Amino acid sequence: MSSGTTQSGWIDPTSRFDPKSGFDPLTGVYRSLRPDKPLPPPNQPLSISQFCLSLFRSSATCTATAFVTDATTGLGLSFTEFFYRTNSLARFLHSHFSLSRNDVAFILAPASLHIPVLYFSLLSLGVVISPANPLASDSEVSHQLQLSKPVIAFATSQTAHKLPSLPKGIVLLDSLEFLSWLAQPGCDSGDGLSFIERVHVSQSDPAAILYSSGTTGRVKGVLLTHRNLIAVTGQVLRSEDGSEDTEESLPHPVSLFTLPLFHVFGFFLLAKAVATGETVVLMEKFDFEGMLRAVERYRIVYAPVSPPLVVAMVTSELTDKYDLSSLMALACGGAPLGKETVERFKQKFPNVEIVQGYGLTESCGAVAKTIGPDEVQRHASVGRLAENTEAKIVDTVTGKALPPGQHGELWLRGPAIMKGYVGDDKATSEALDSEGWLRTGDLCYFDSEGFLYIVDRLKELIKYKAYQVPPAELEHLLQSHPEIADVAVIPYPDEEAGQIPMAFVVRKPGSSLSELEVMDFVTKQVTPYKKIRRVAFINSIPKSPAGKILRKELIKLAVSGSMSKL
């Protein structure tokens, strides 16, 4: 966004934005240094499905391959087939299930060719989709259902048992019946989009409920609108100055999705893929060698990854077994990536750029990113603010907006920021202020050139392989154990995973509870990435006078290996 220019294009005569950092000392607001990306008028009826399809028509051909499953099967869909199935399924769901605007559909299934079709069909109807981790435990699914209140669910034969009966039933995506819905008579009308284009959906309508831990505590349902999704997808459009993002200026992009499609990063990239006409290779179940095999077989150009995957590519000898020469860019997010790791990666893969970024479920994906060879050299930074985005760095004590170089909580505002948390007005009011600013809970700063740096997390989340693990949720679970008097869960540094959950446990008198018993107790009740992976027994949990757990003391204790100080 140009200096002094608002999103509506009006020039503020009092603005004093620094053209290098984007900072305005009068308001304390940082503006994006990147040119505006055009967005449709907010009052124009438009779903994210319709928006992506309109972009596709100006950028790609229907005969190109849209989606391919990984190298084990090689099954695929052309864009023509994708559009036809999407239109057919939307018509069937509308007519036979009476699904319409603001109904919620819960989705509990692994990645497959059916998922993009299902997402786009439901979204085109104005149905709110709520995808969840198919590996989630029964109790986690139950909590998510309480938040989202779906009328229908889509699952597989392996996940359906986790779901209760719902008003409009449970649909099995691996059933012959579902397959028949993808080829309904009368849907073949050129590109197969006639029904979708007749549906009226407002951009302000809710589009998706994705799950995040927010700032603290249990999982929250992040409500994103069609406008939010349109705004973040609109970032893939060509800039006004003709430049493009690194991954968008590559040859015809063939992307490998190592990320789950229920995750906000995978969700956004799916919309982007349709909008730009790129070919996507889906991994139904991730394994590292399978990823390398897919890069070789499909000549993958681009892949979104987490930091542990970058580490694996640096350290594993398996990479020597496969031809990875097609790979040109990796988009890395979800957790910090160390400078040493980046440098080792560049030595091993000198022709592959690592594009770093920062985003949250609450911001509908990336709000900062590195673009181009100069920016990607800023290894410690997550990049500059994304298009149409504003930020503040706020002093956590005084509430004052801070200039470049000073640390404070990152606040964000823009058209991609969530509407709120479903069923939790208190959490929404704590995260969003009256002017639309999202409090991220992250301690950050901008430098004099507008690059954003993440210092620490004010919110107490553990980042395990880019997944969010809230300590409070695990503590609540462990406190229900009959032999545990008190407990604290901390992030423990781990080279492969980034961080792992570690529990400091105070046994009740007379208990001989073991480390393995503690870990097994949690493992049986949570998704695999939330498992406790280290346990230390302690006489008491250090706390502030107000009763707050002093996690930094425990982290220092764990890293030093000395337990005698408590």
Buried (B, 14 or more C-beta within 10 A) or exposed (E): BBBBBEBEEEEBEEBEBBEEBBBBEEBBBBBBBBBBBEBBEBEEEBBBBBBBBBBBEEEBEBEBBBBBBBBEEEEBBBBBBBBBBBBBBBBBBBEEBEBEBEBBBBBBBBBBBBBBBBBBBBBBBBBBBBBBBBBBBEEBBEBBBEBBBBBBBBBBEEBBEBBEEBEBEBBBBBEEEBEEBBBBEEBBEEBBBBBBBEBEBBBEBBBBBBBBBBBBBBBBBBBBBBBBBBBBBBBBBBBEEEEBBBBBBBEEBBBBBBBBBBBBBBBBBBBBBBBBBBBBBBBBEBEBEBBBBBBBBBBBBBBBBBBBBBBBBBBEEBBEEBEBEBBBBBBBBBBBBBEEBBEBBBEEBEEBBBBBBBBBBBBBBBBBBBBBEEBBEBBBBBBBBBBBBBBBBBEEEEEEBBBBEEBBBBBBBBBBBBBBBBBBEEBBEBBBEEEEBBBBBBBBBBBEBBBBBBEEBBBBBBBBBBBBBBBBBBBBBBEEBEBBBBBBBBBBEBEEBBBBBBBBBBBEEEBEBEBEEBBEBBBEBBBEBBBBBBBBBBEEBBEEEEEEBEBEBBBEBBEEEEEEEB
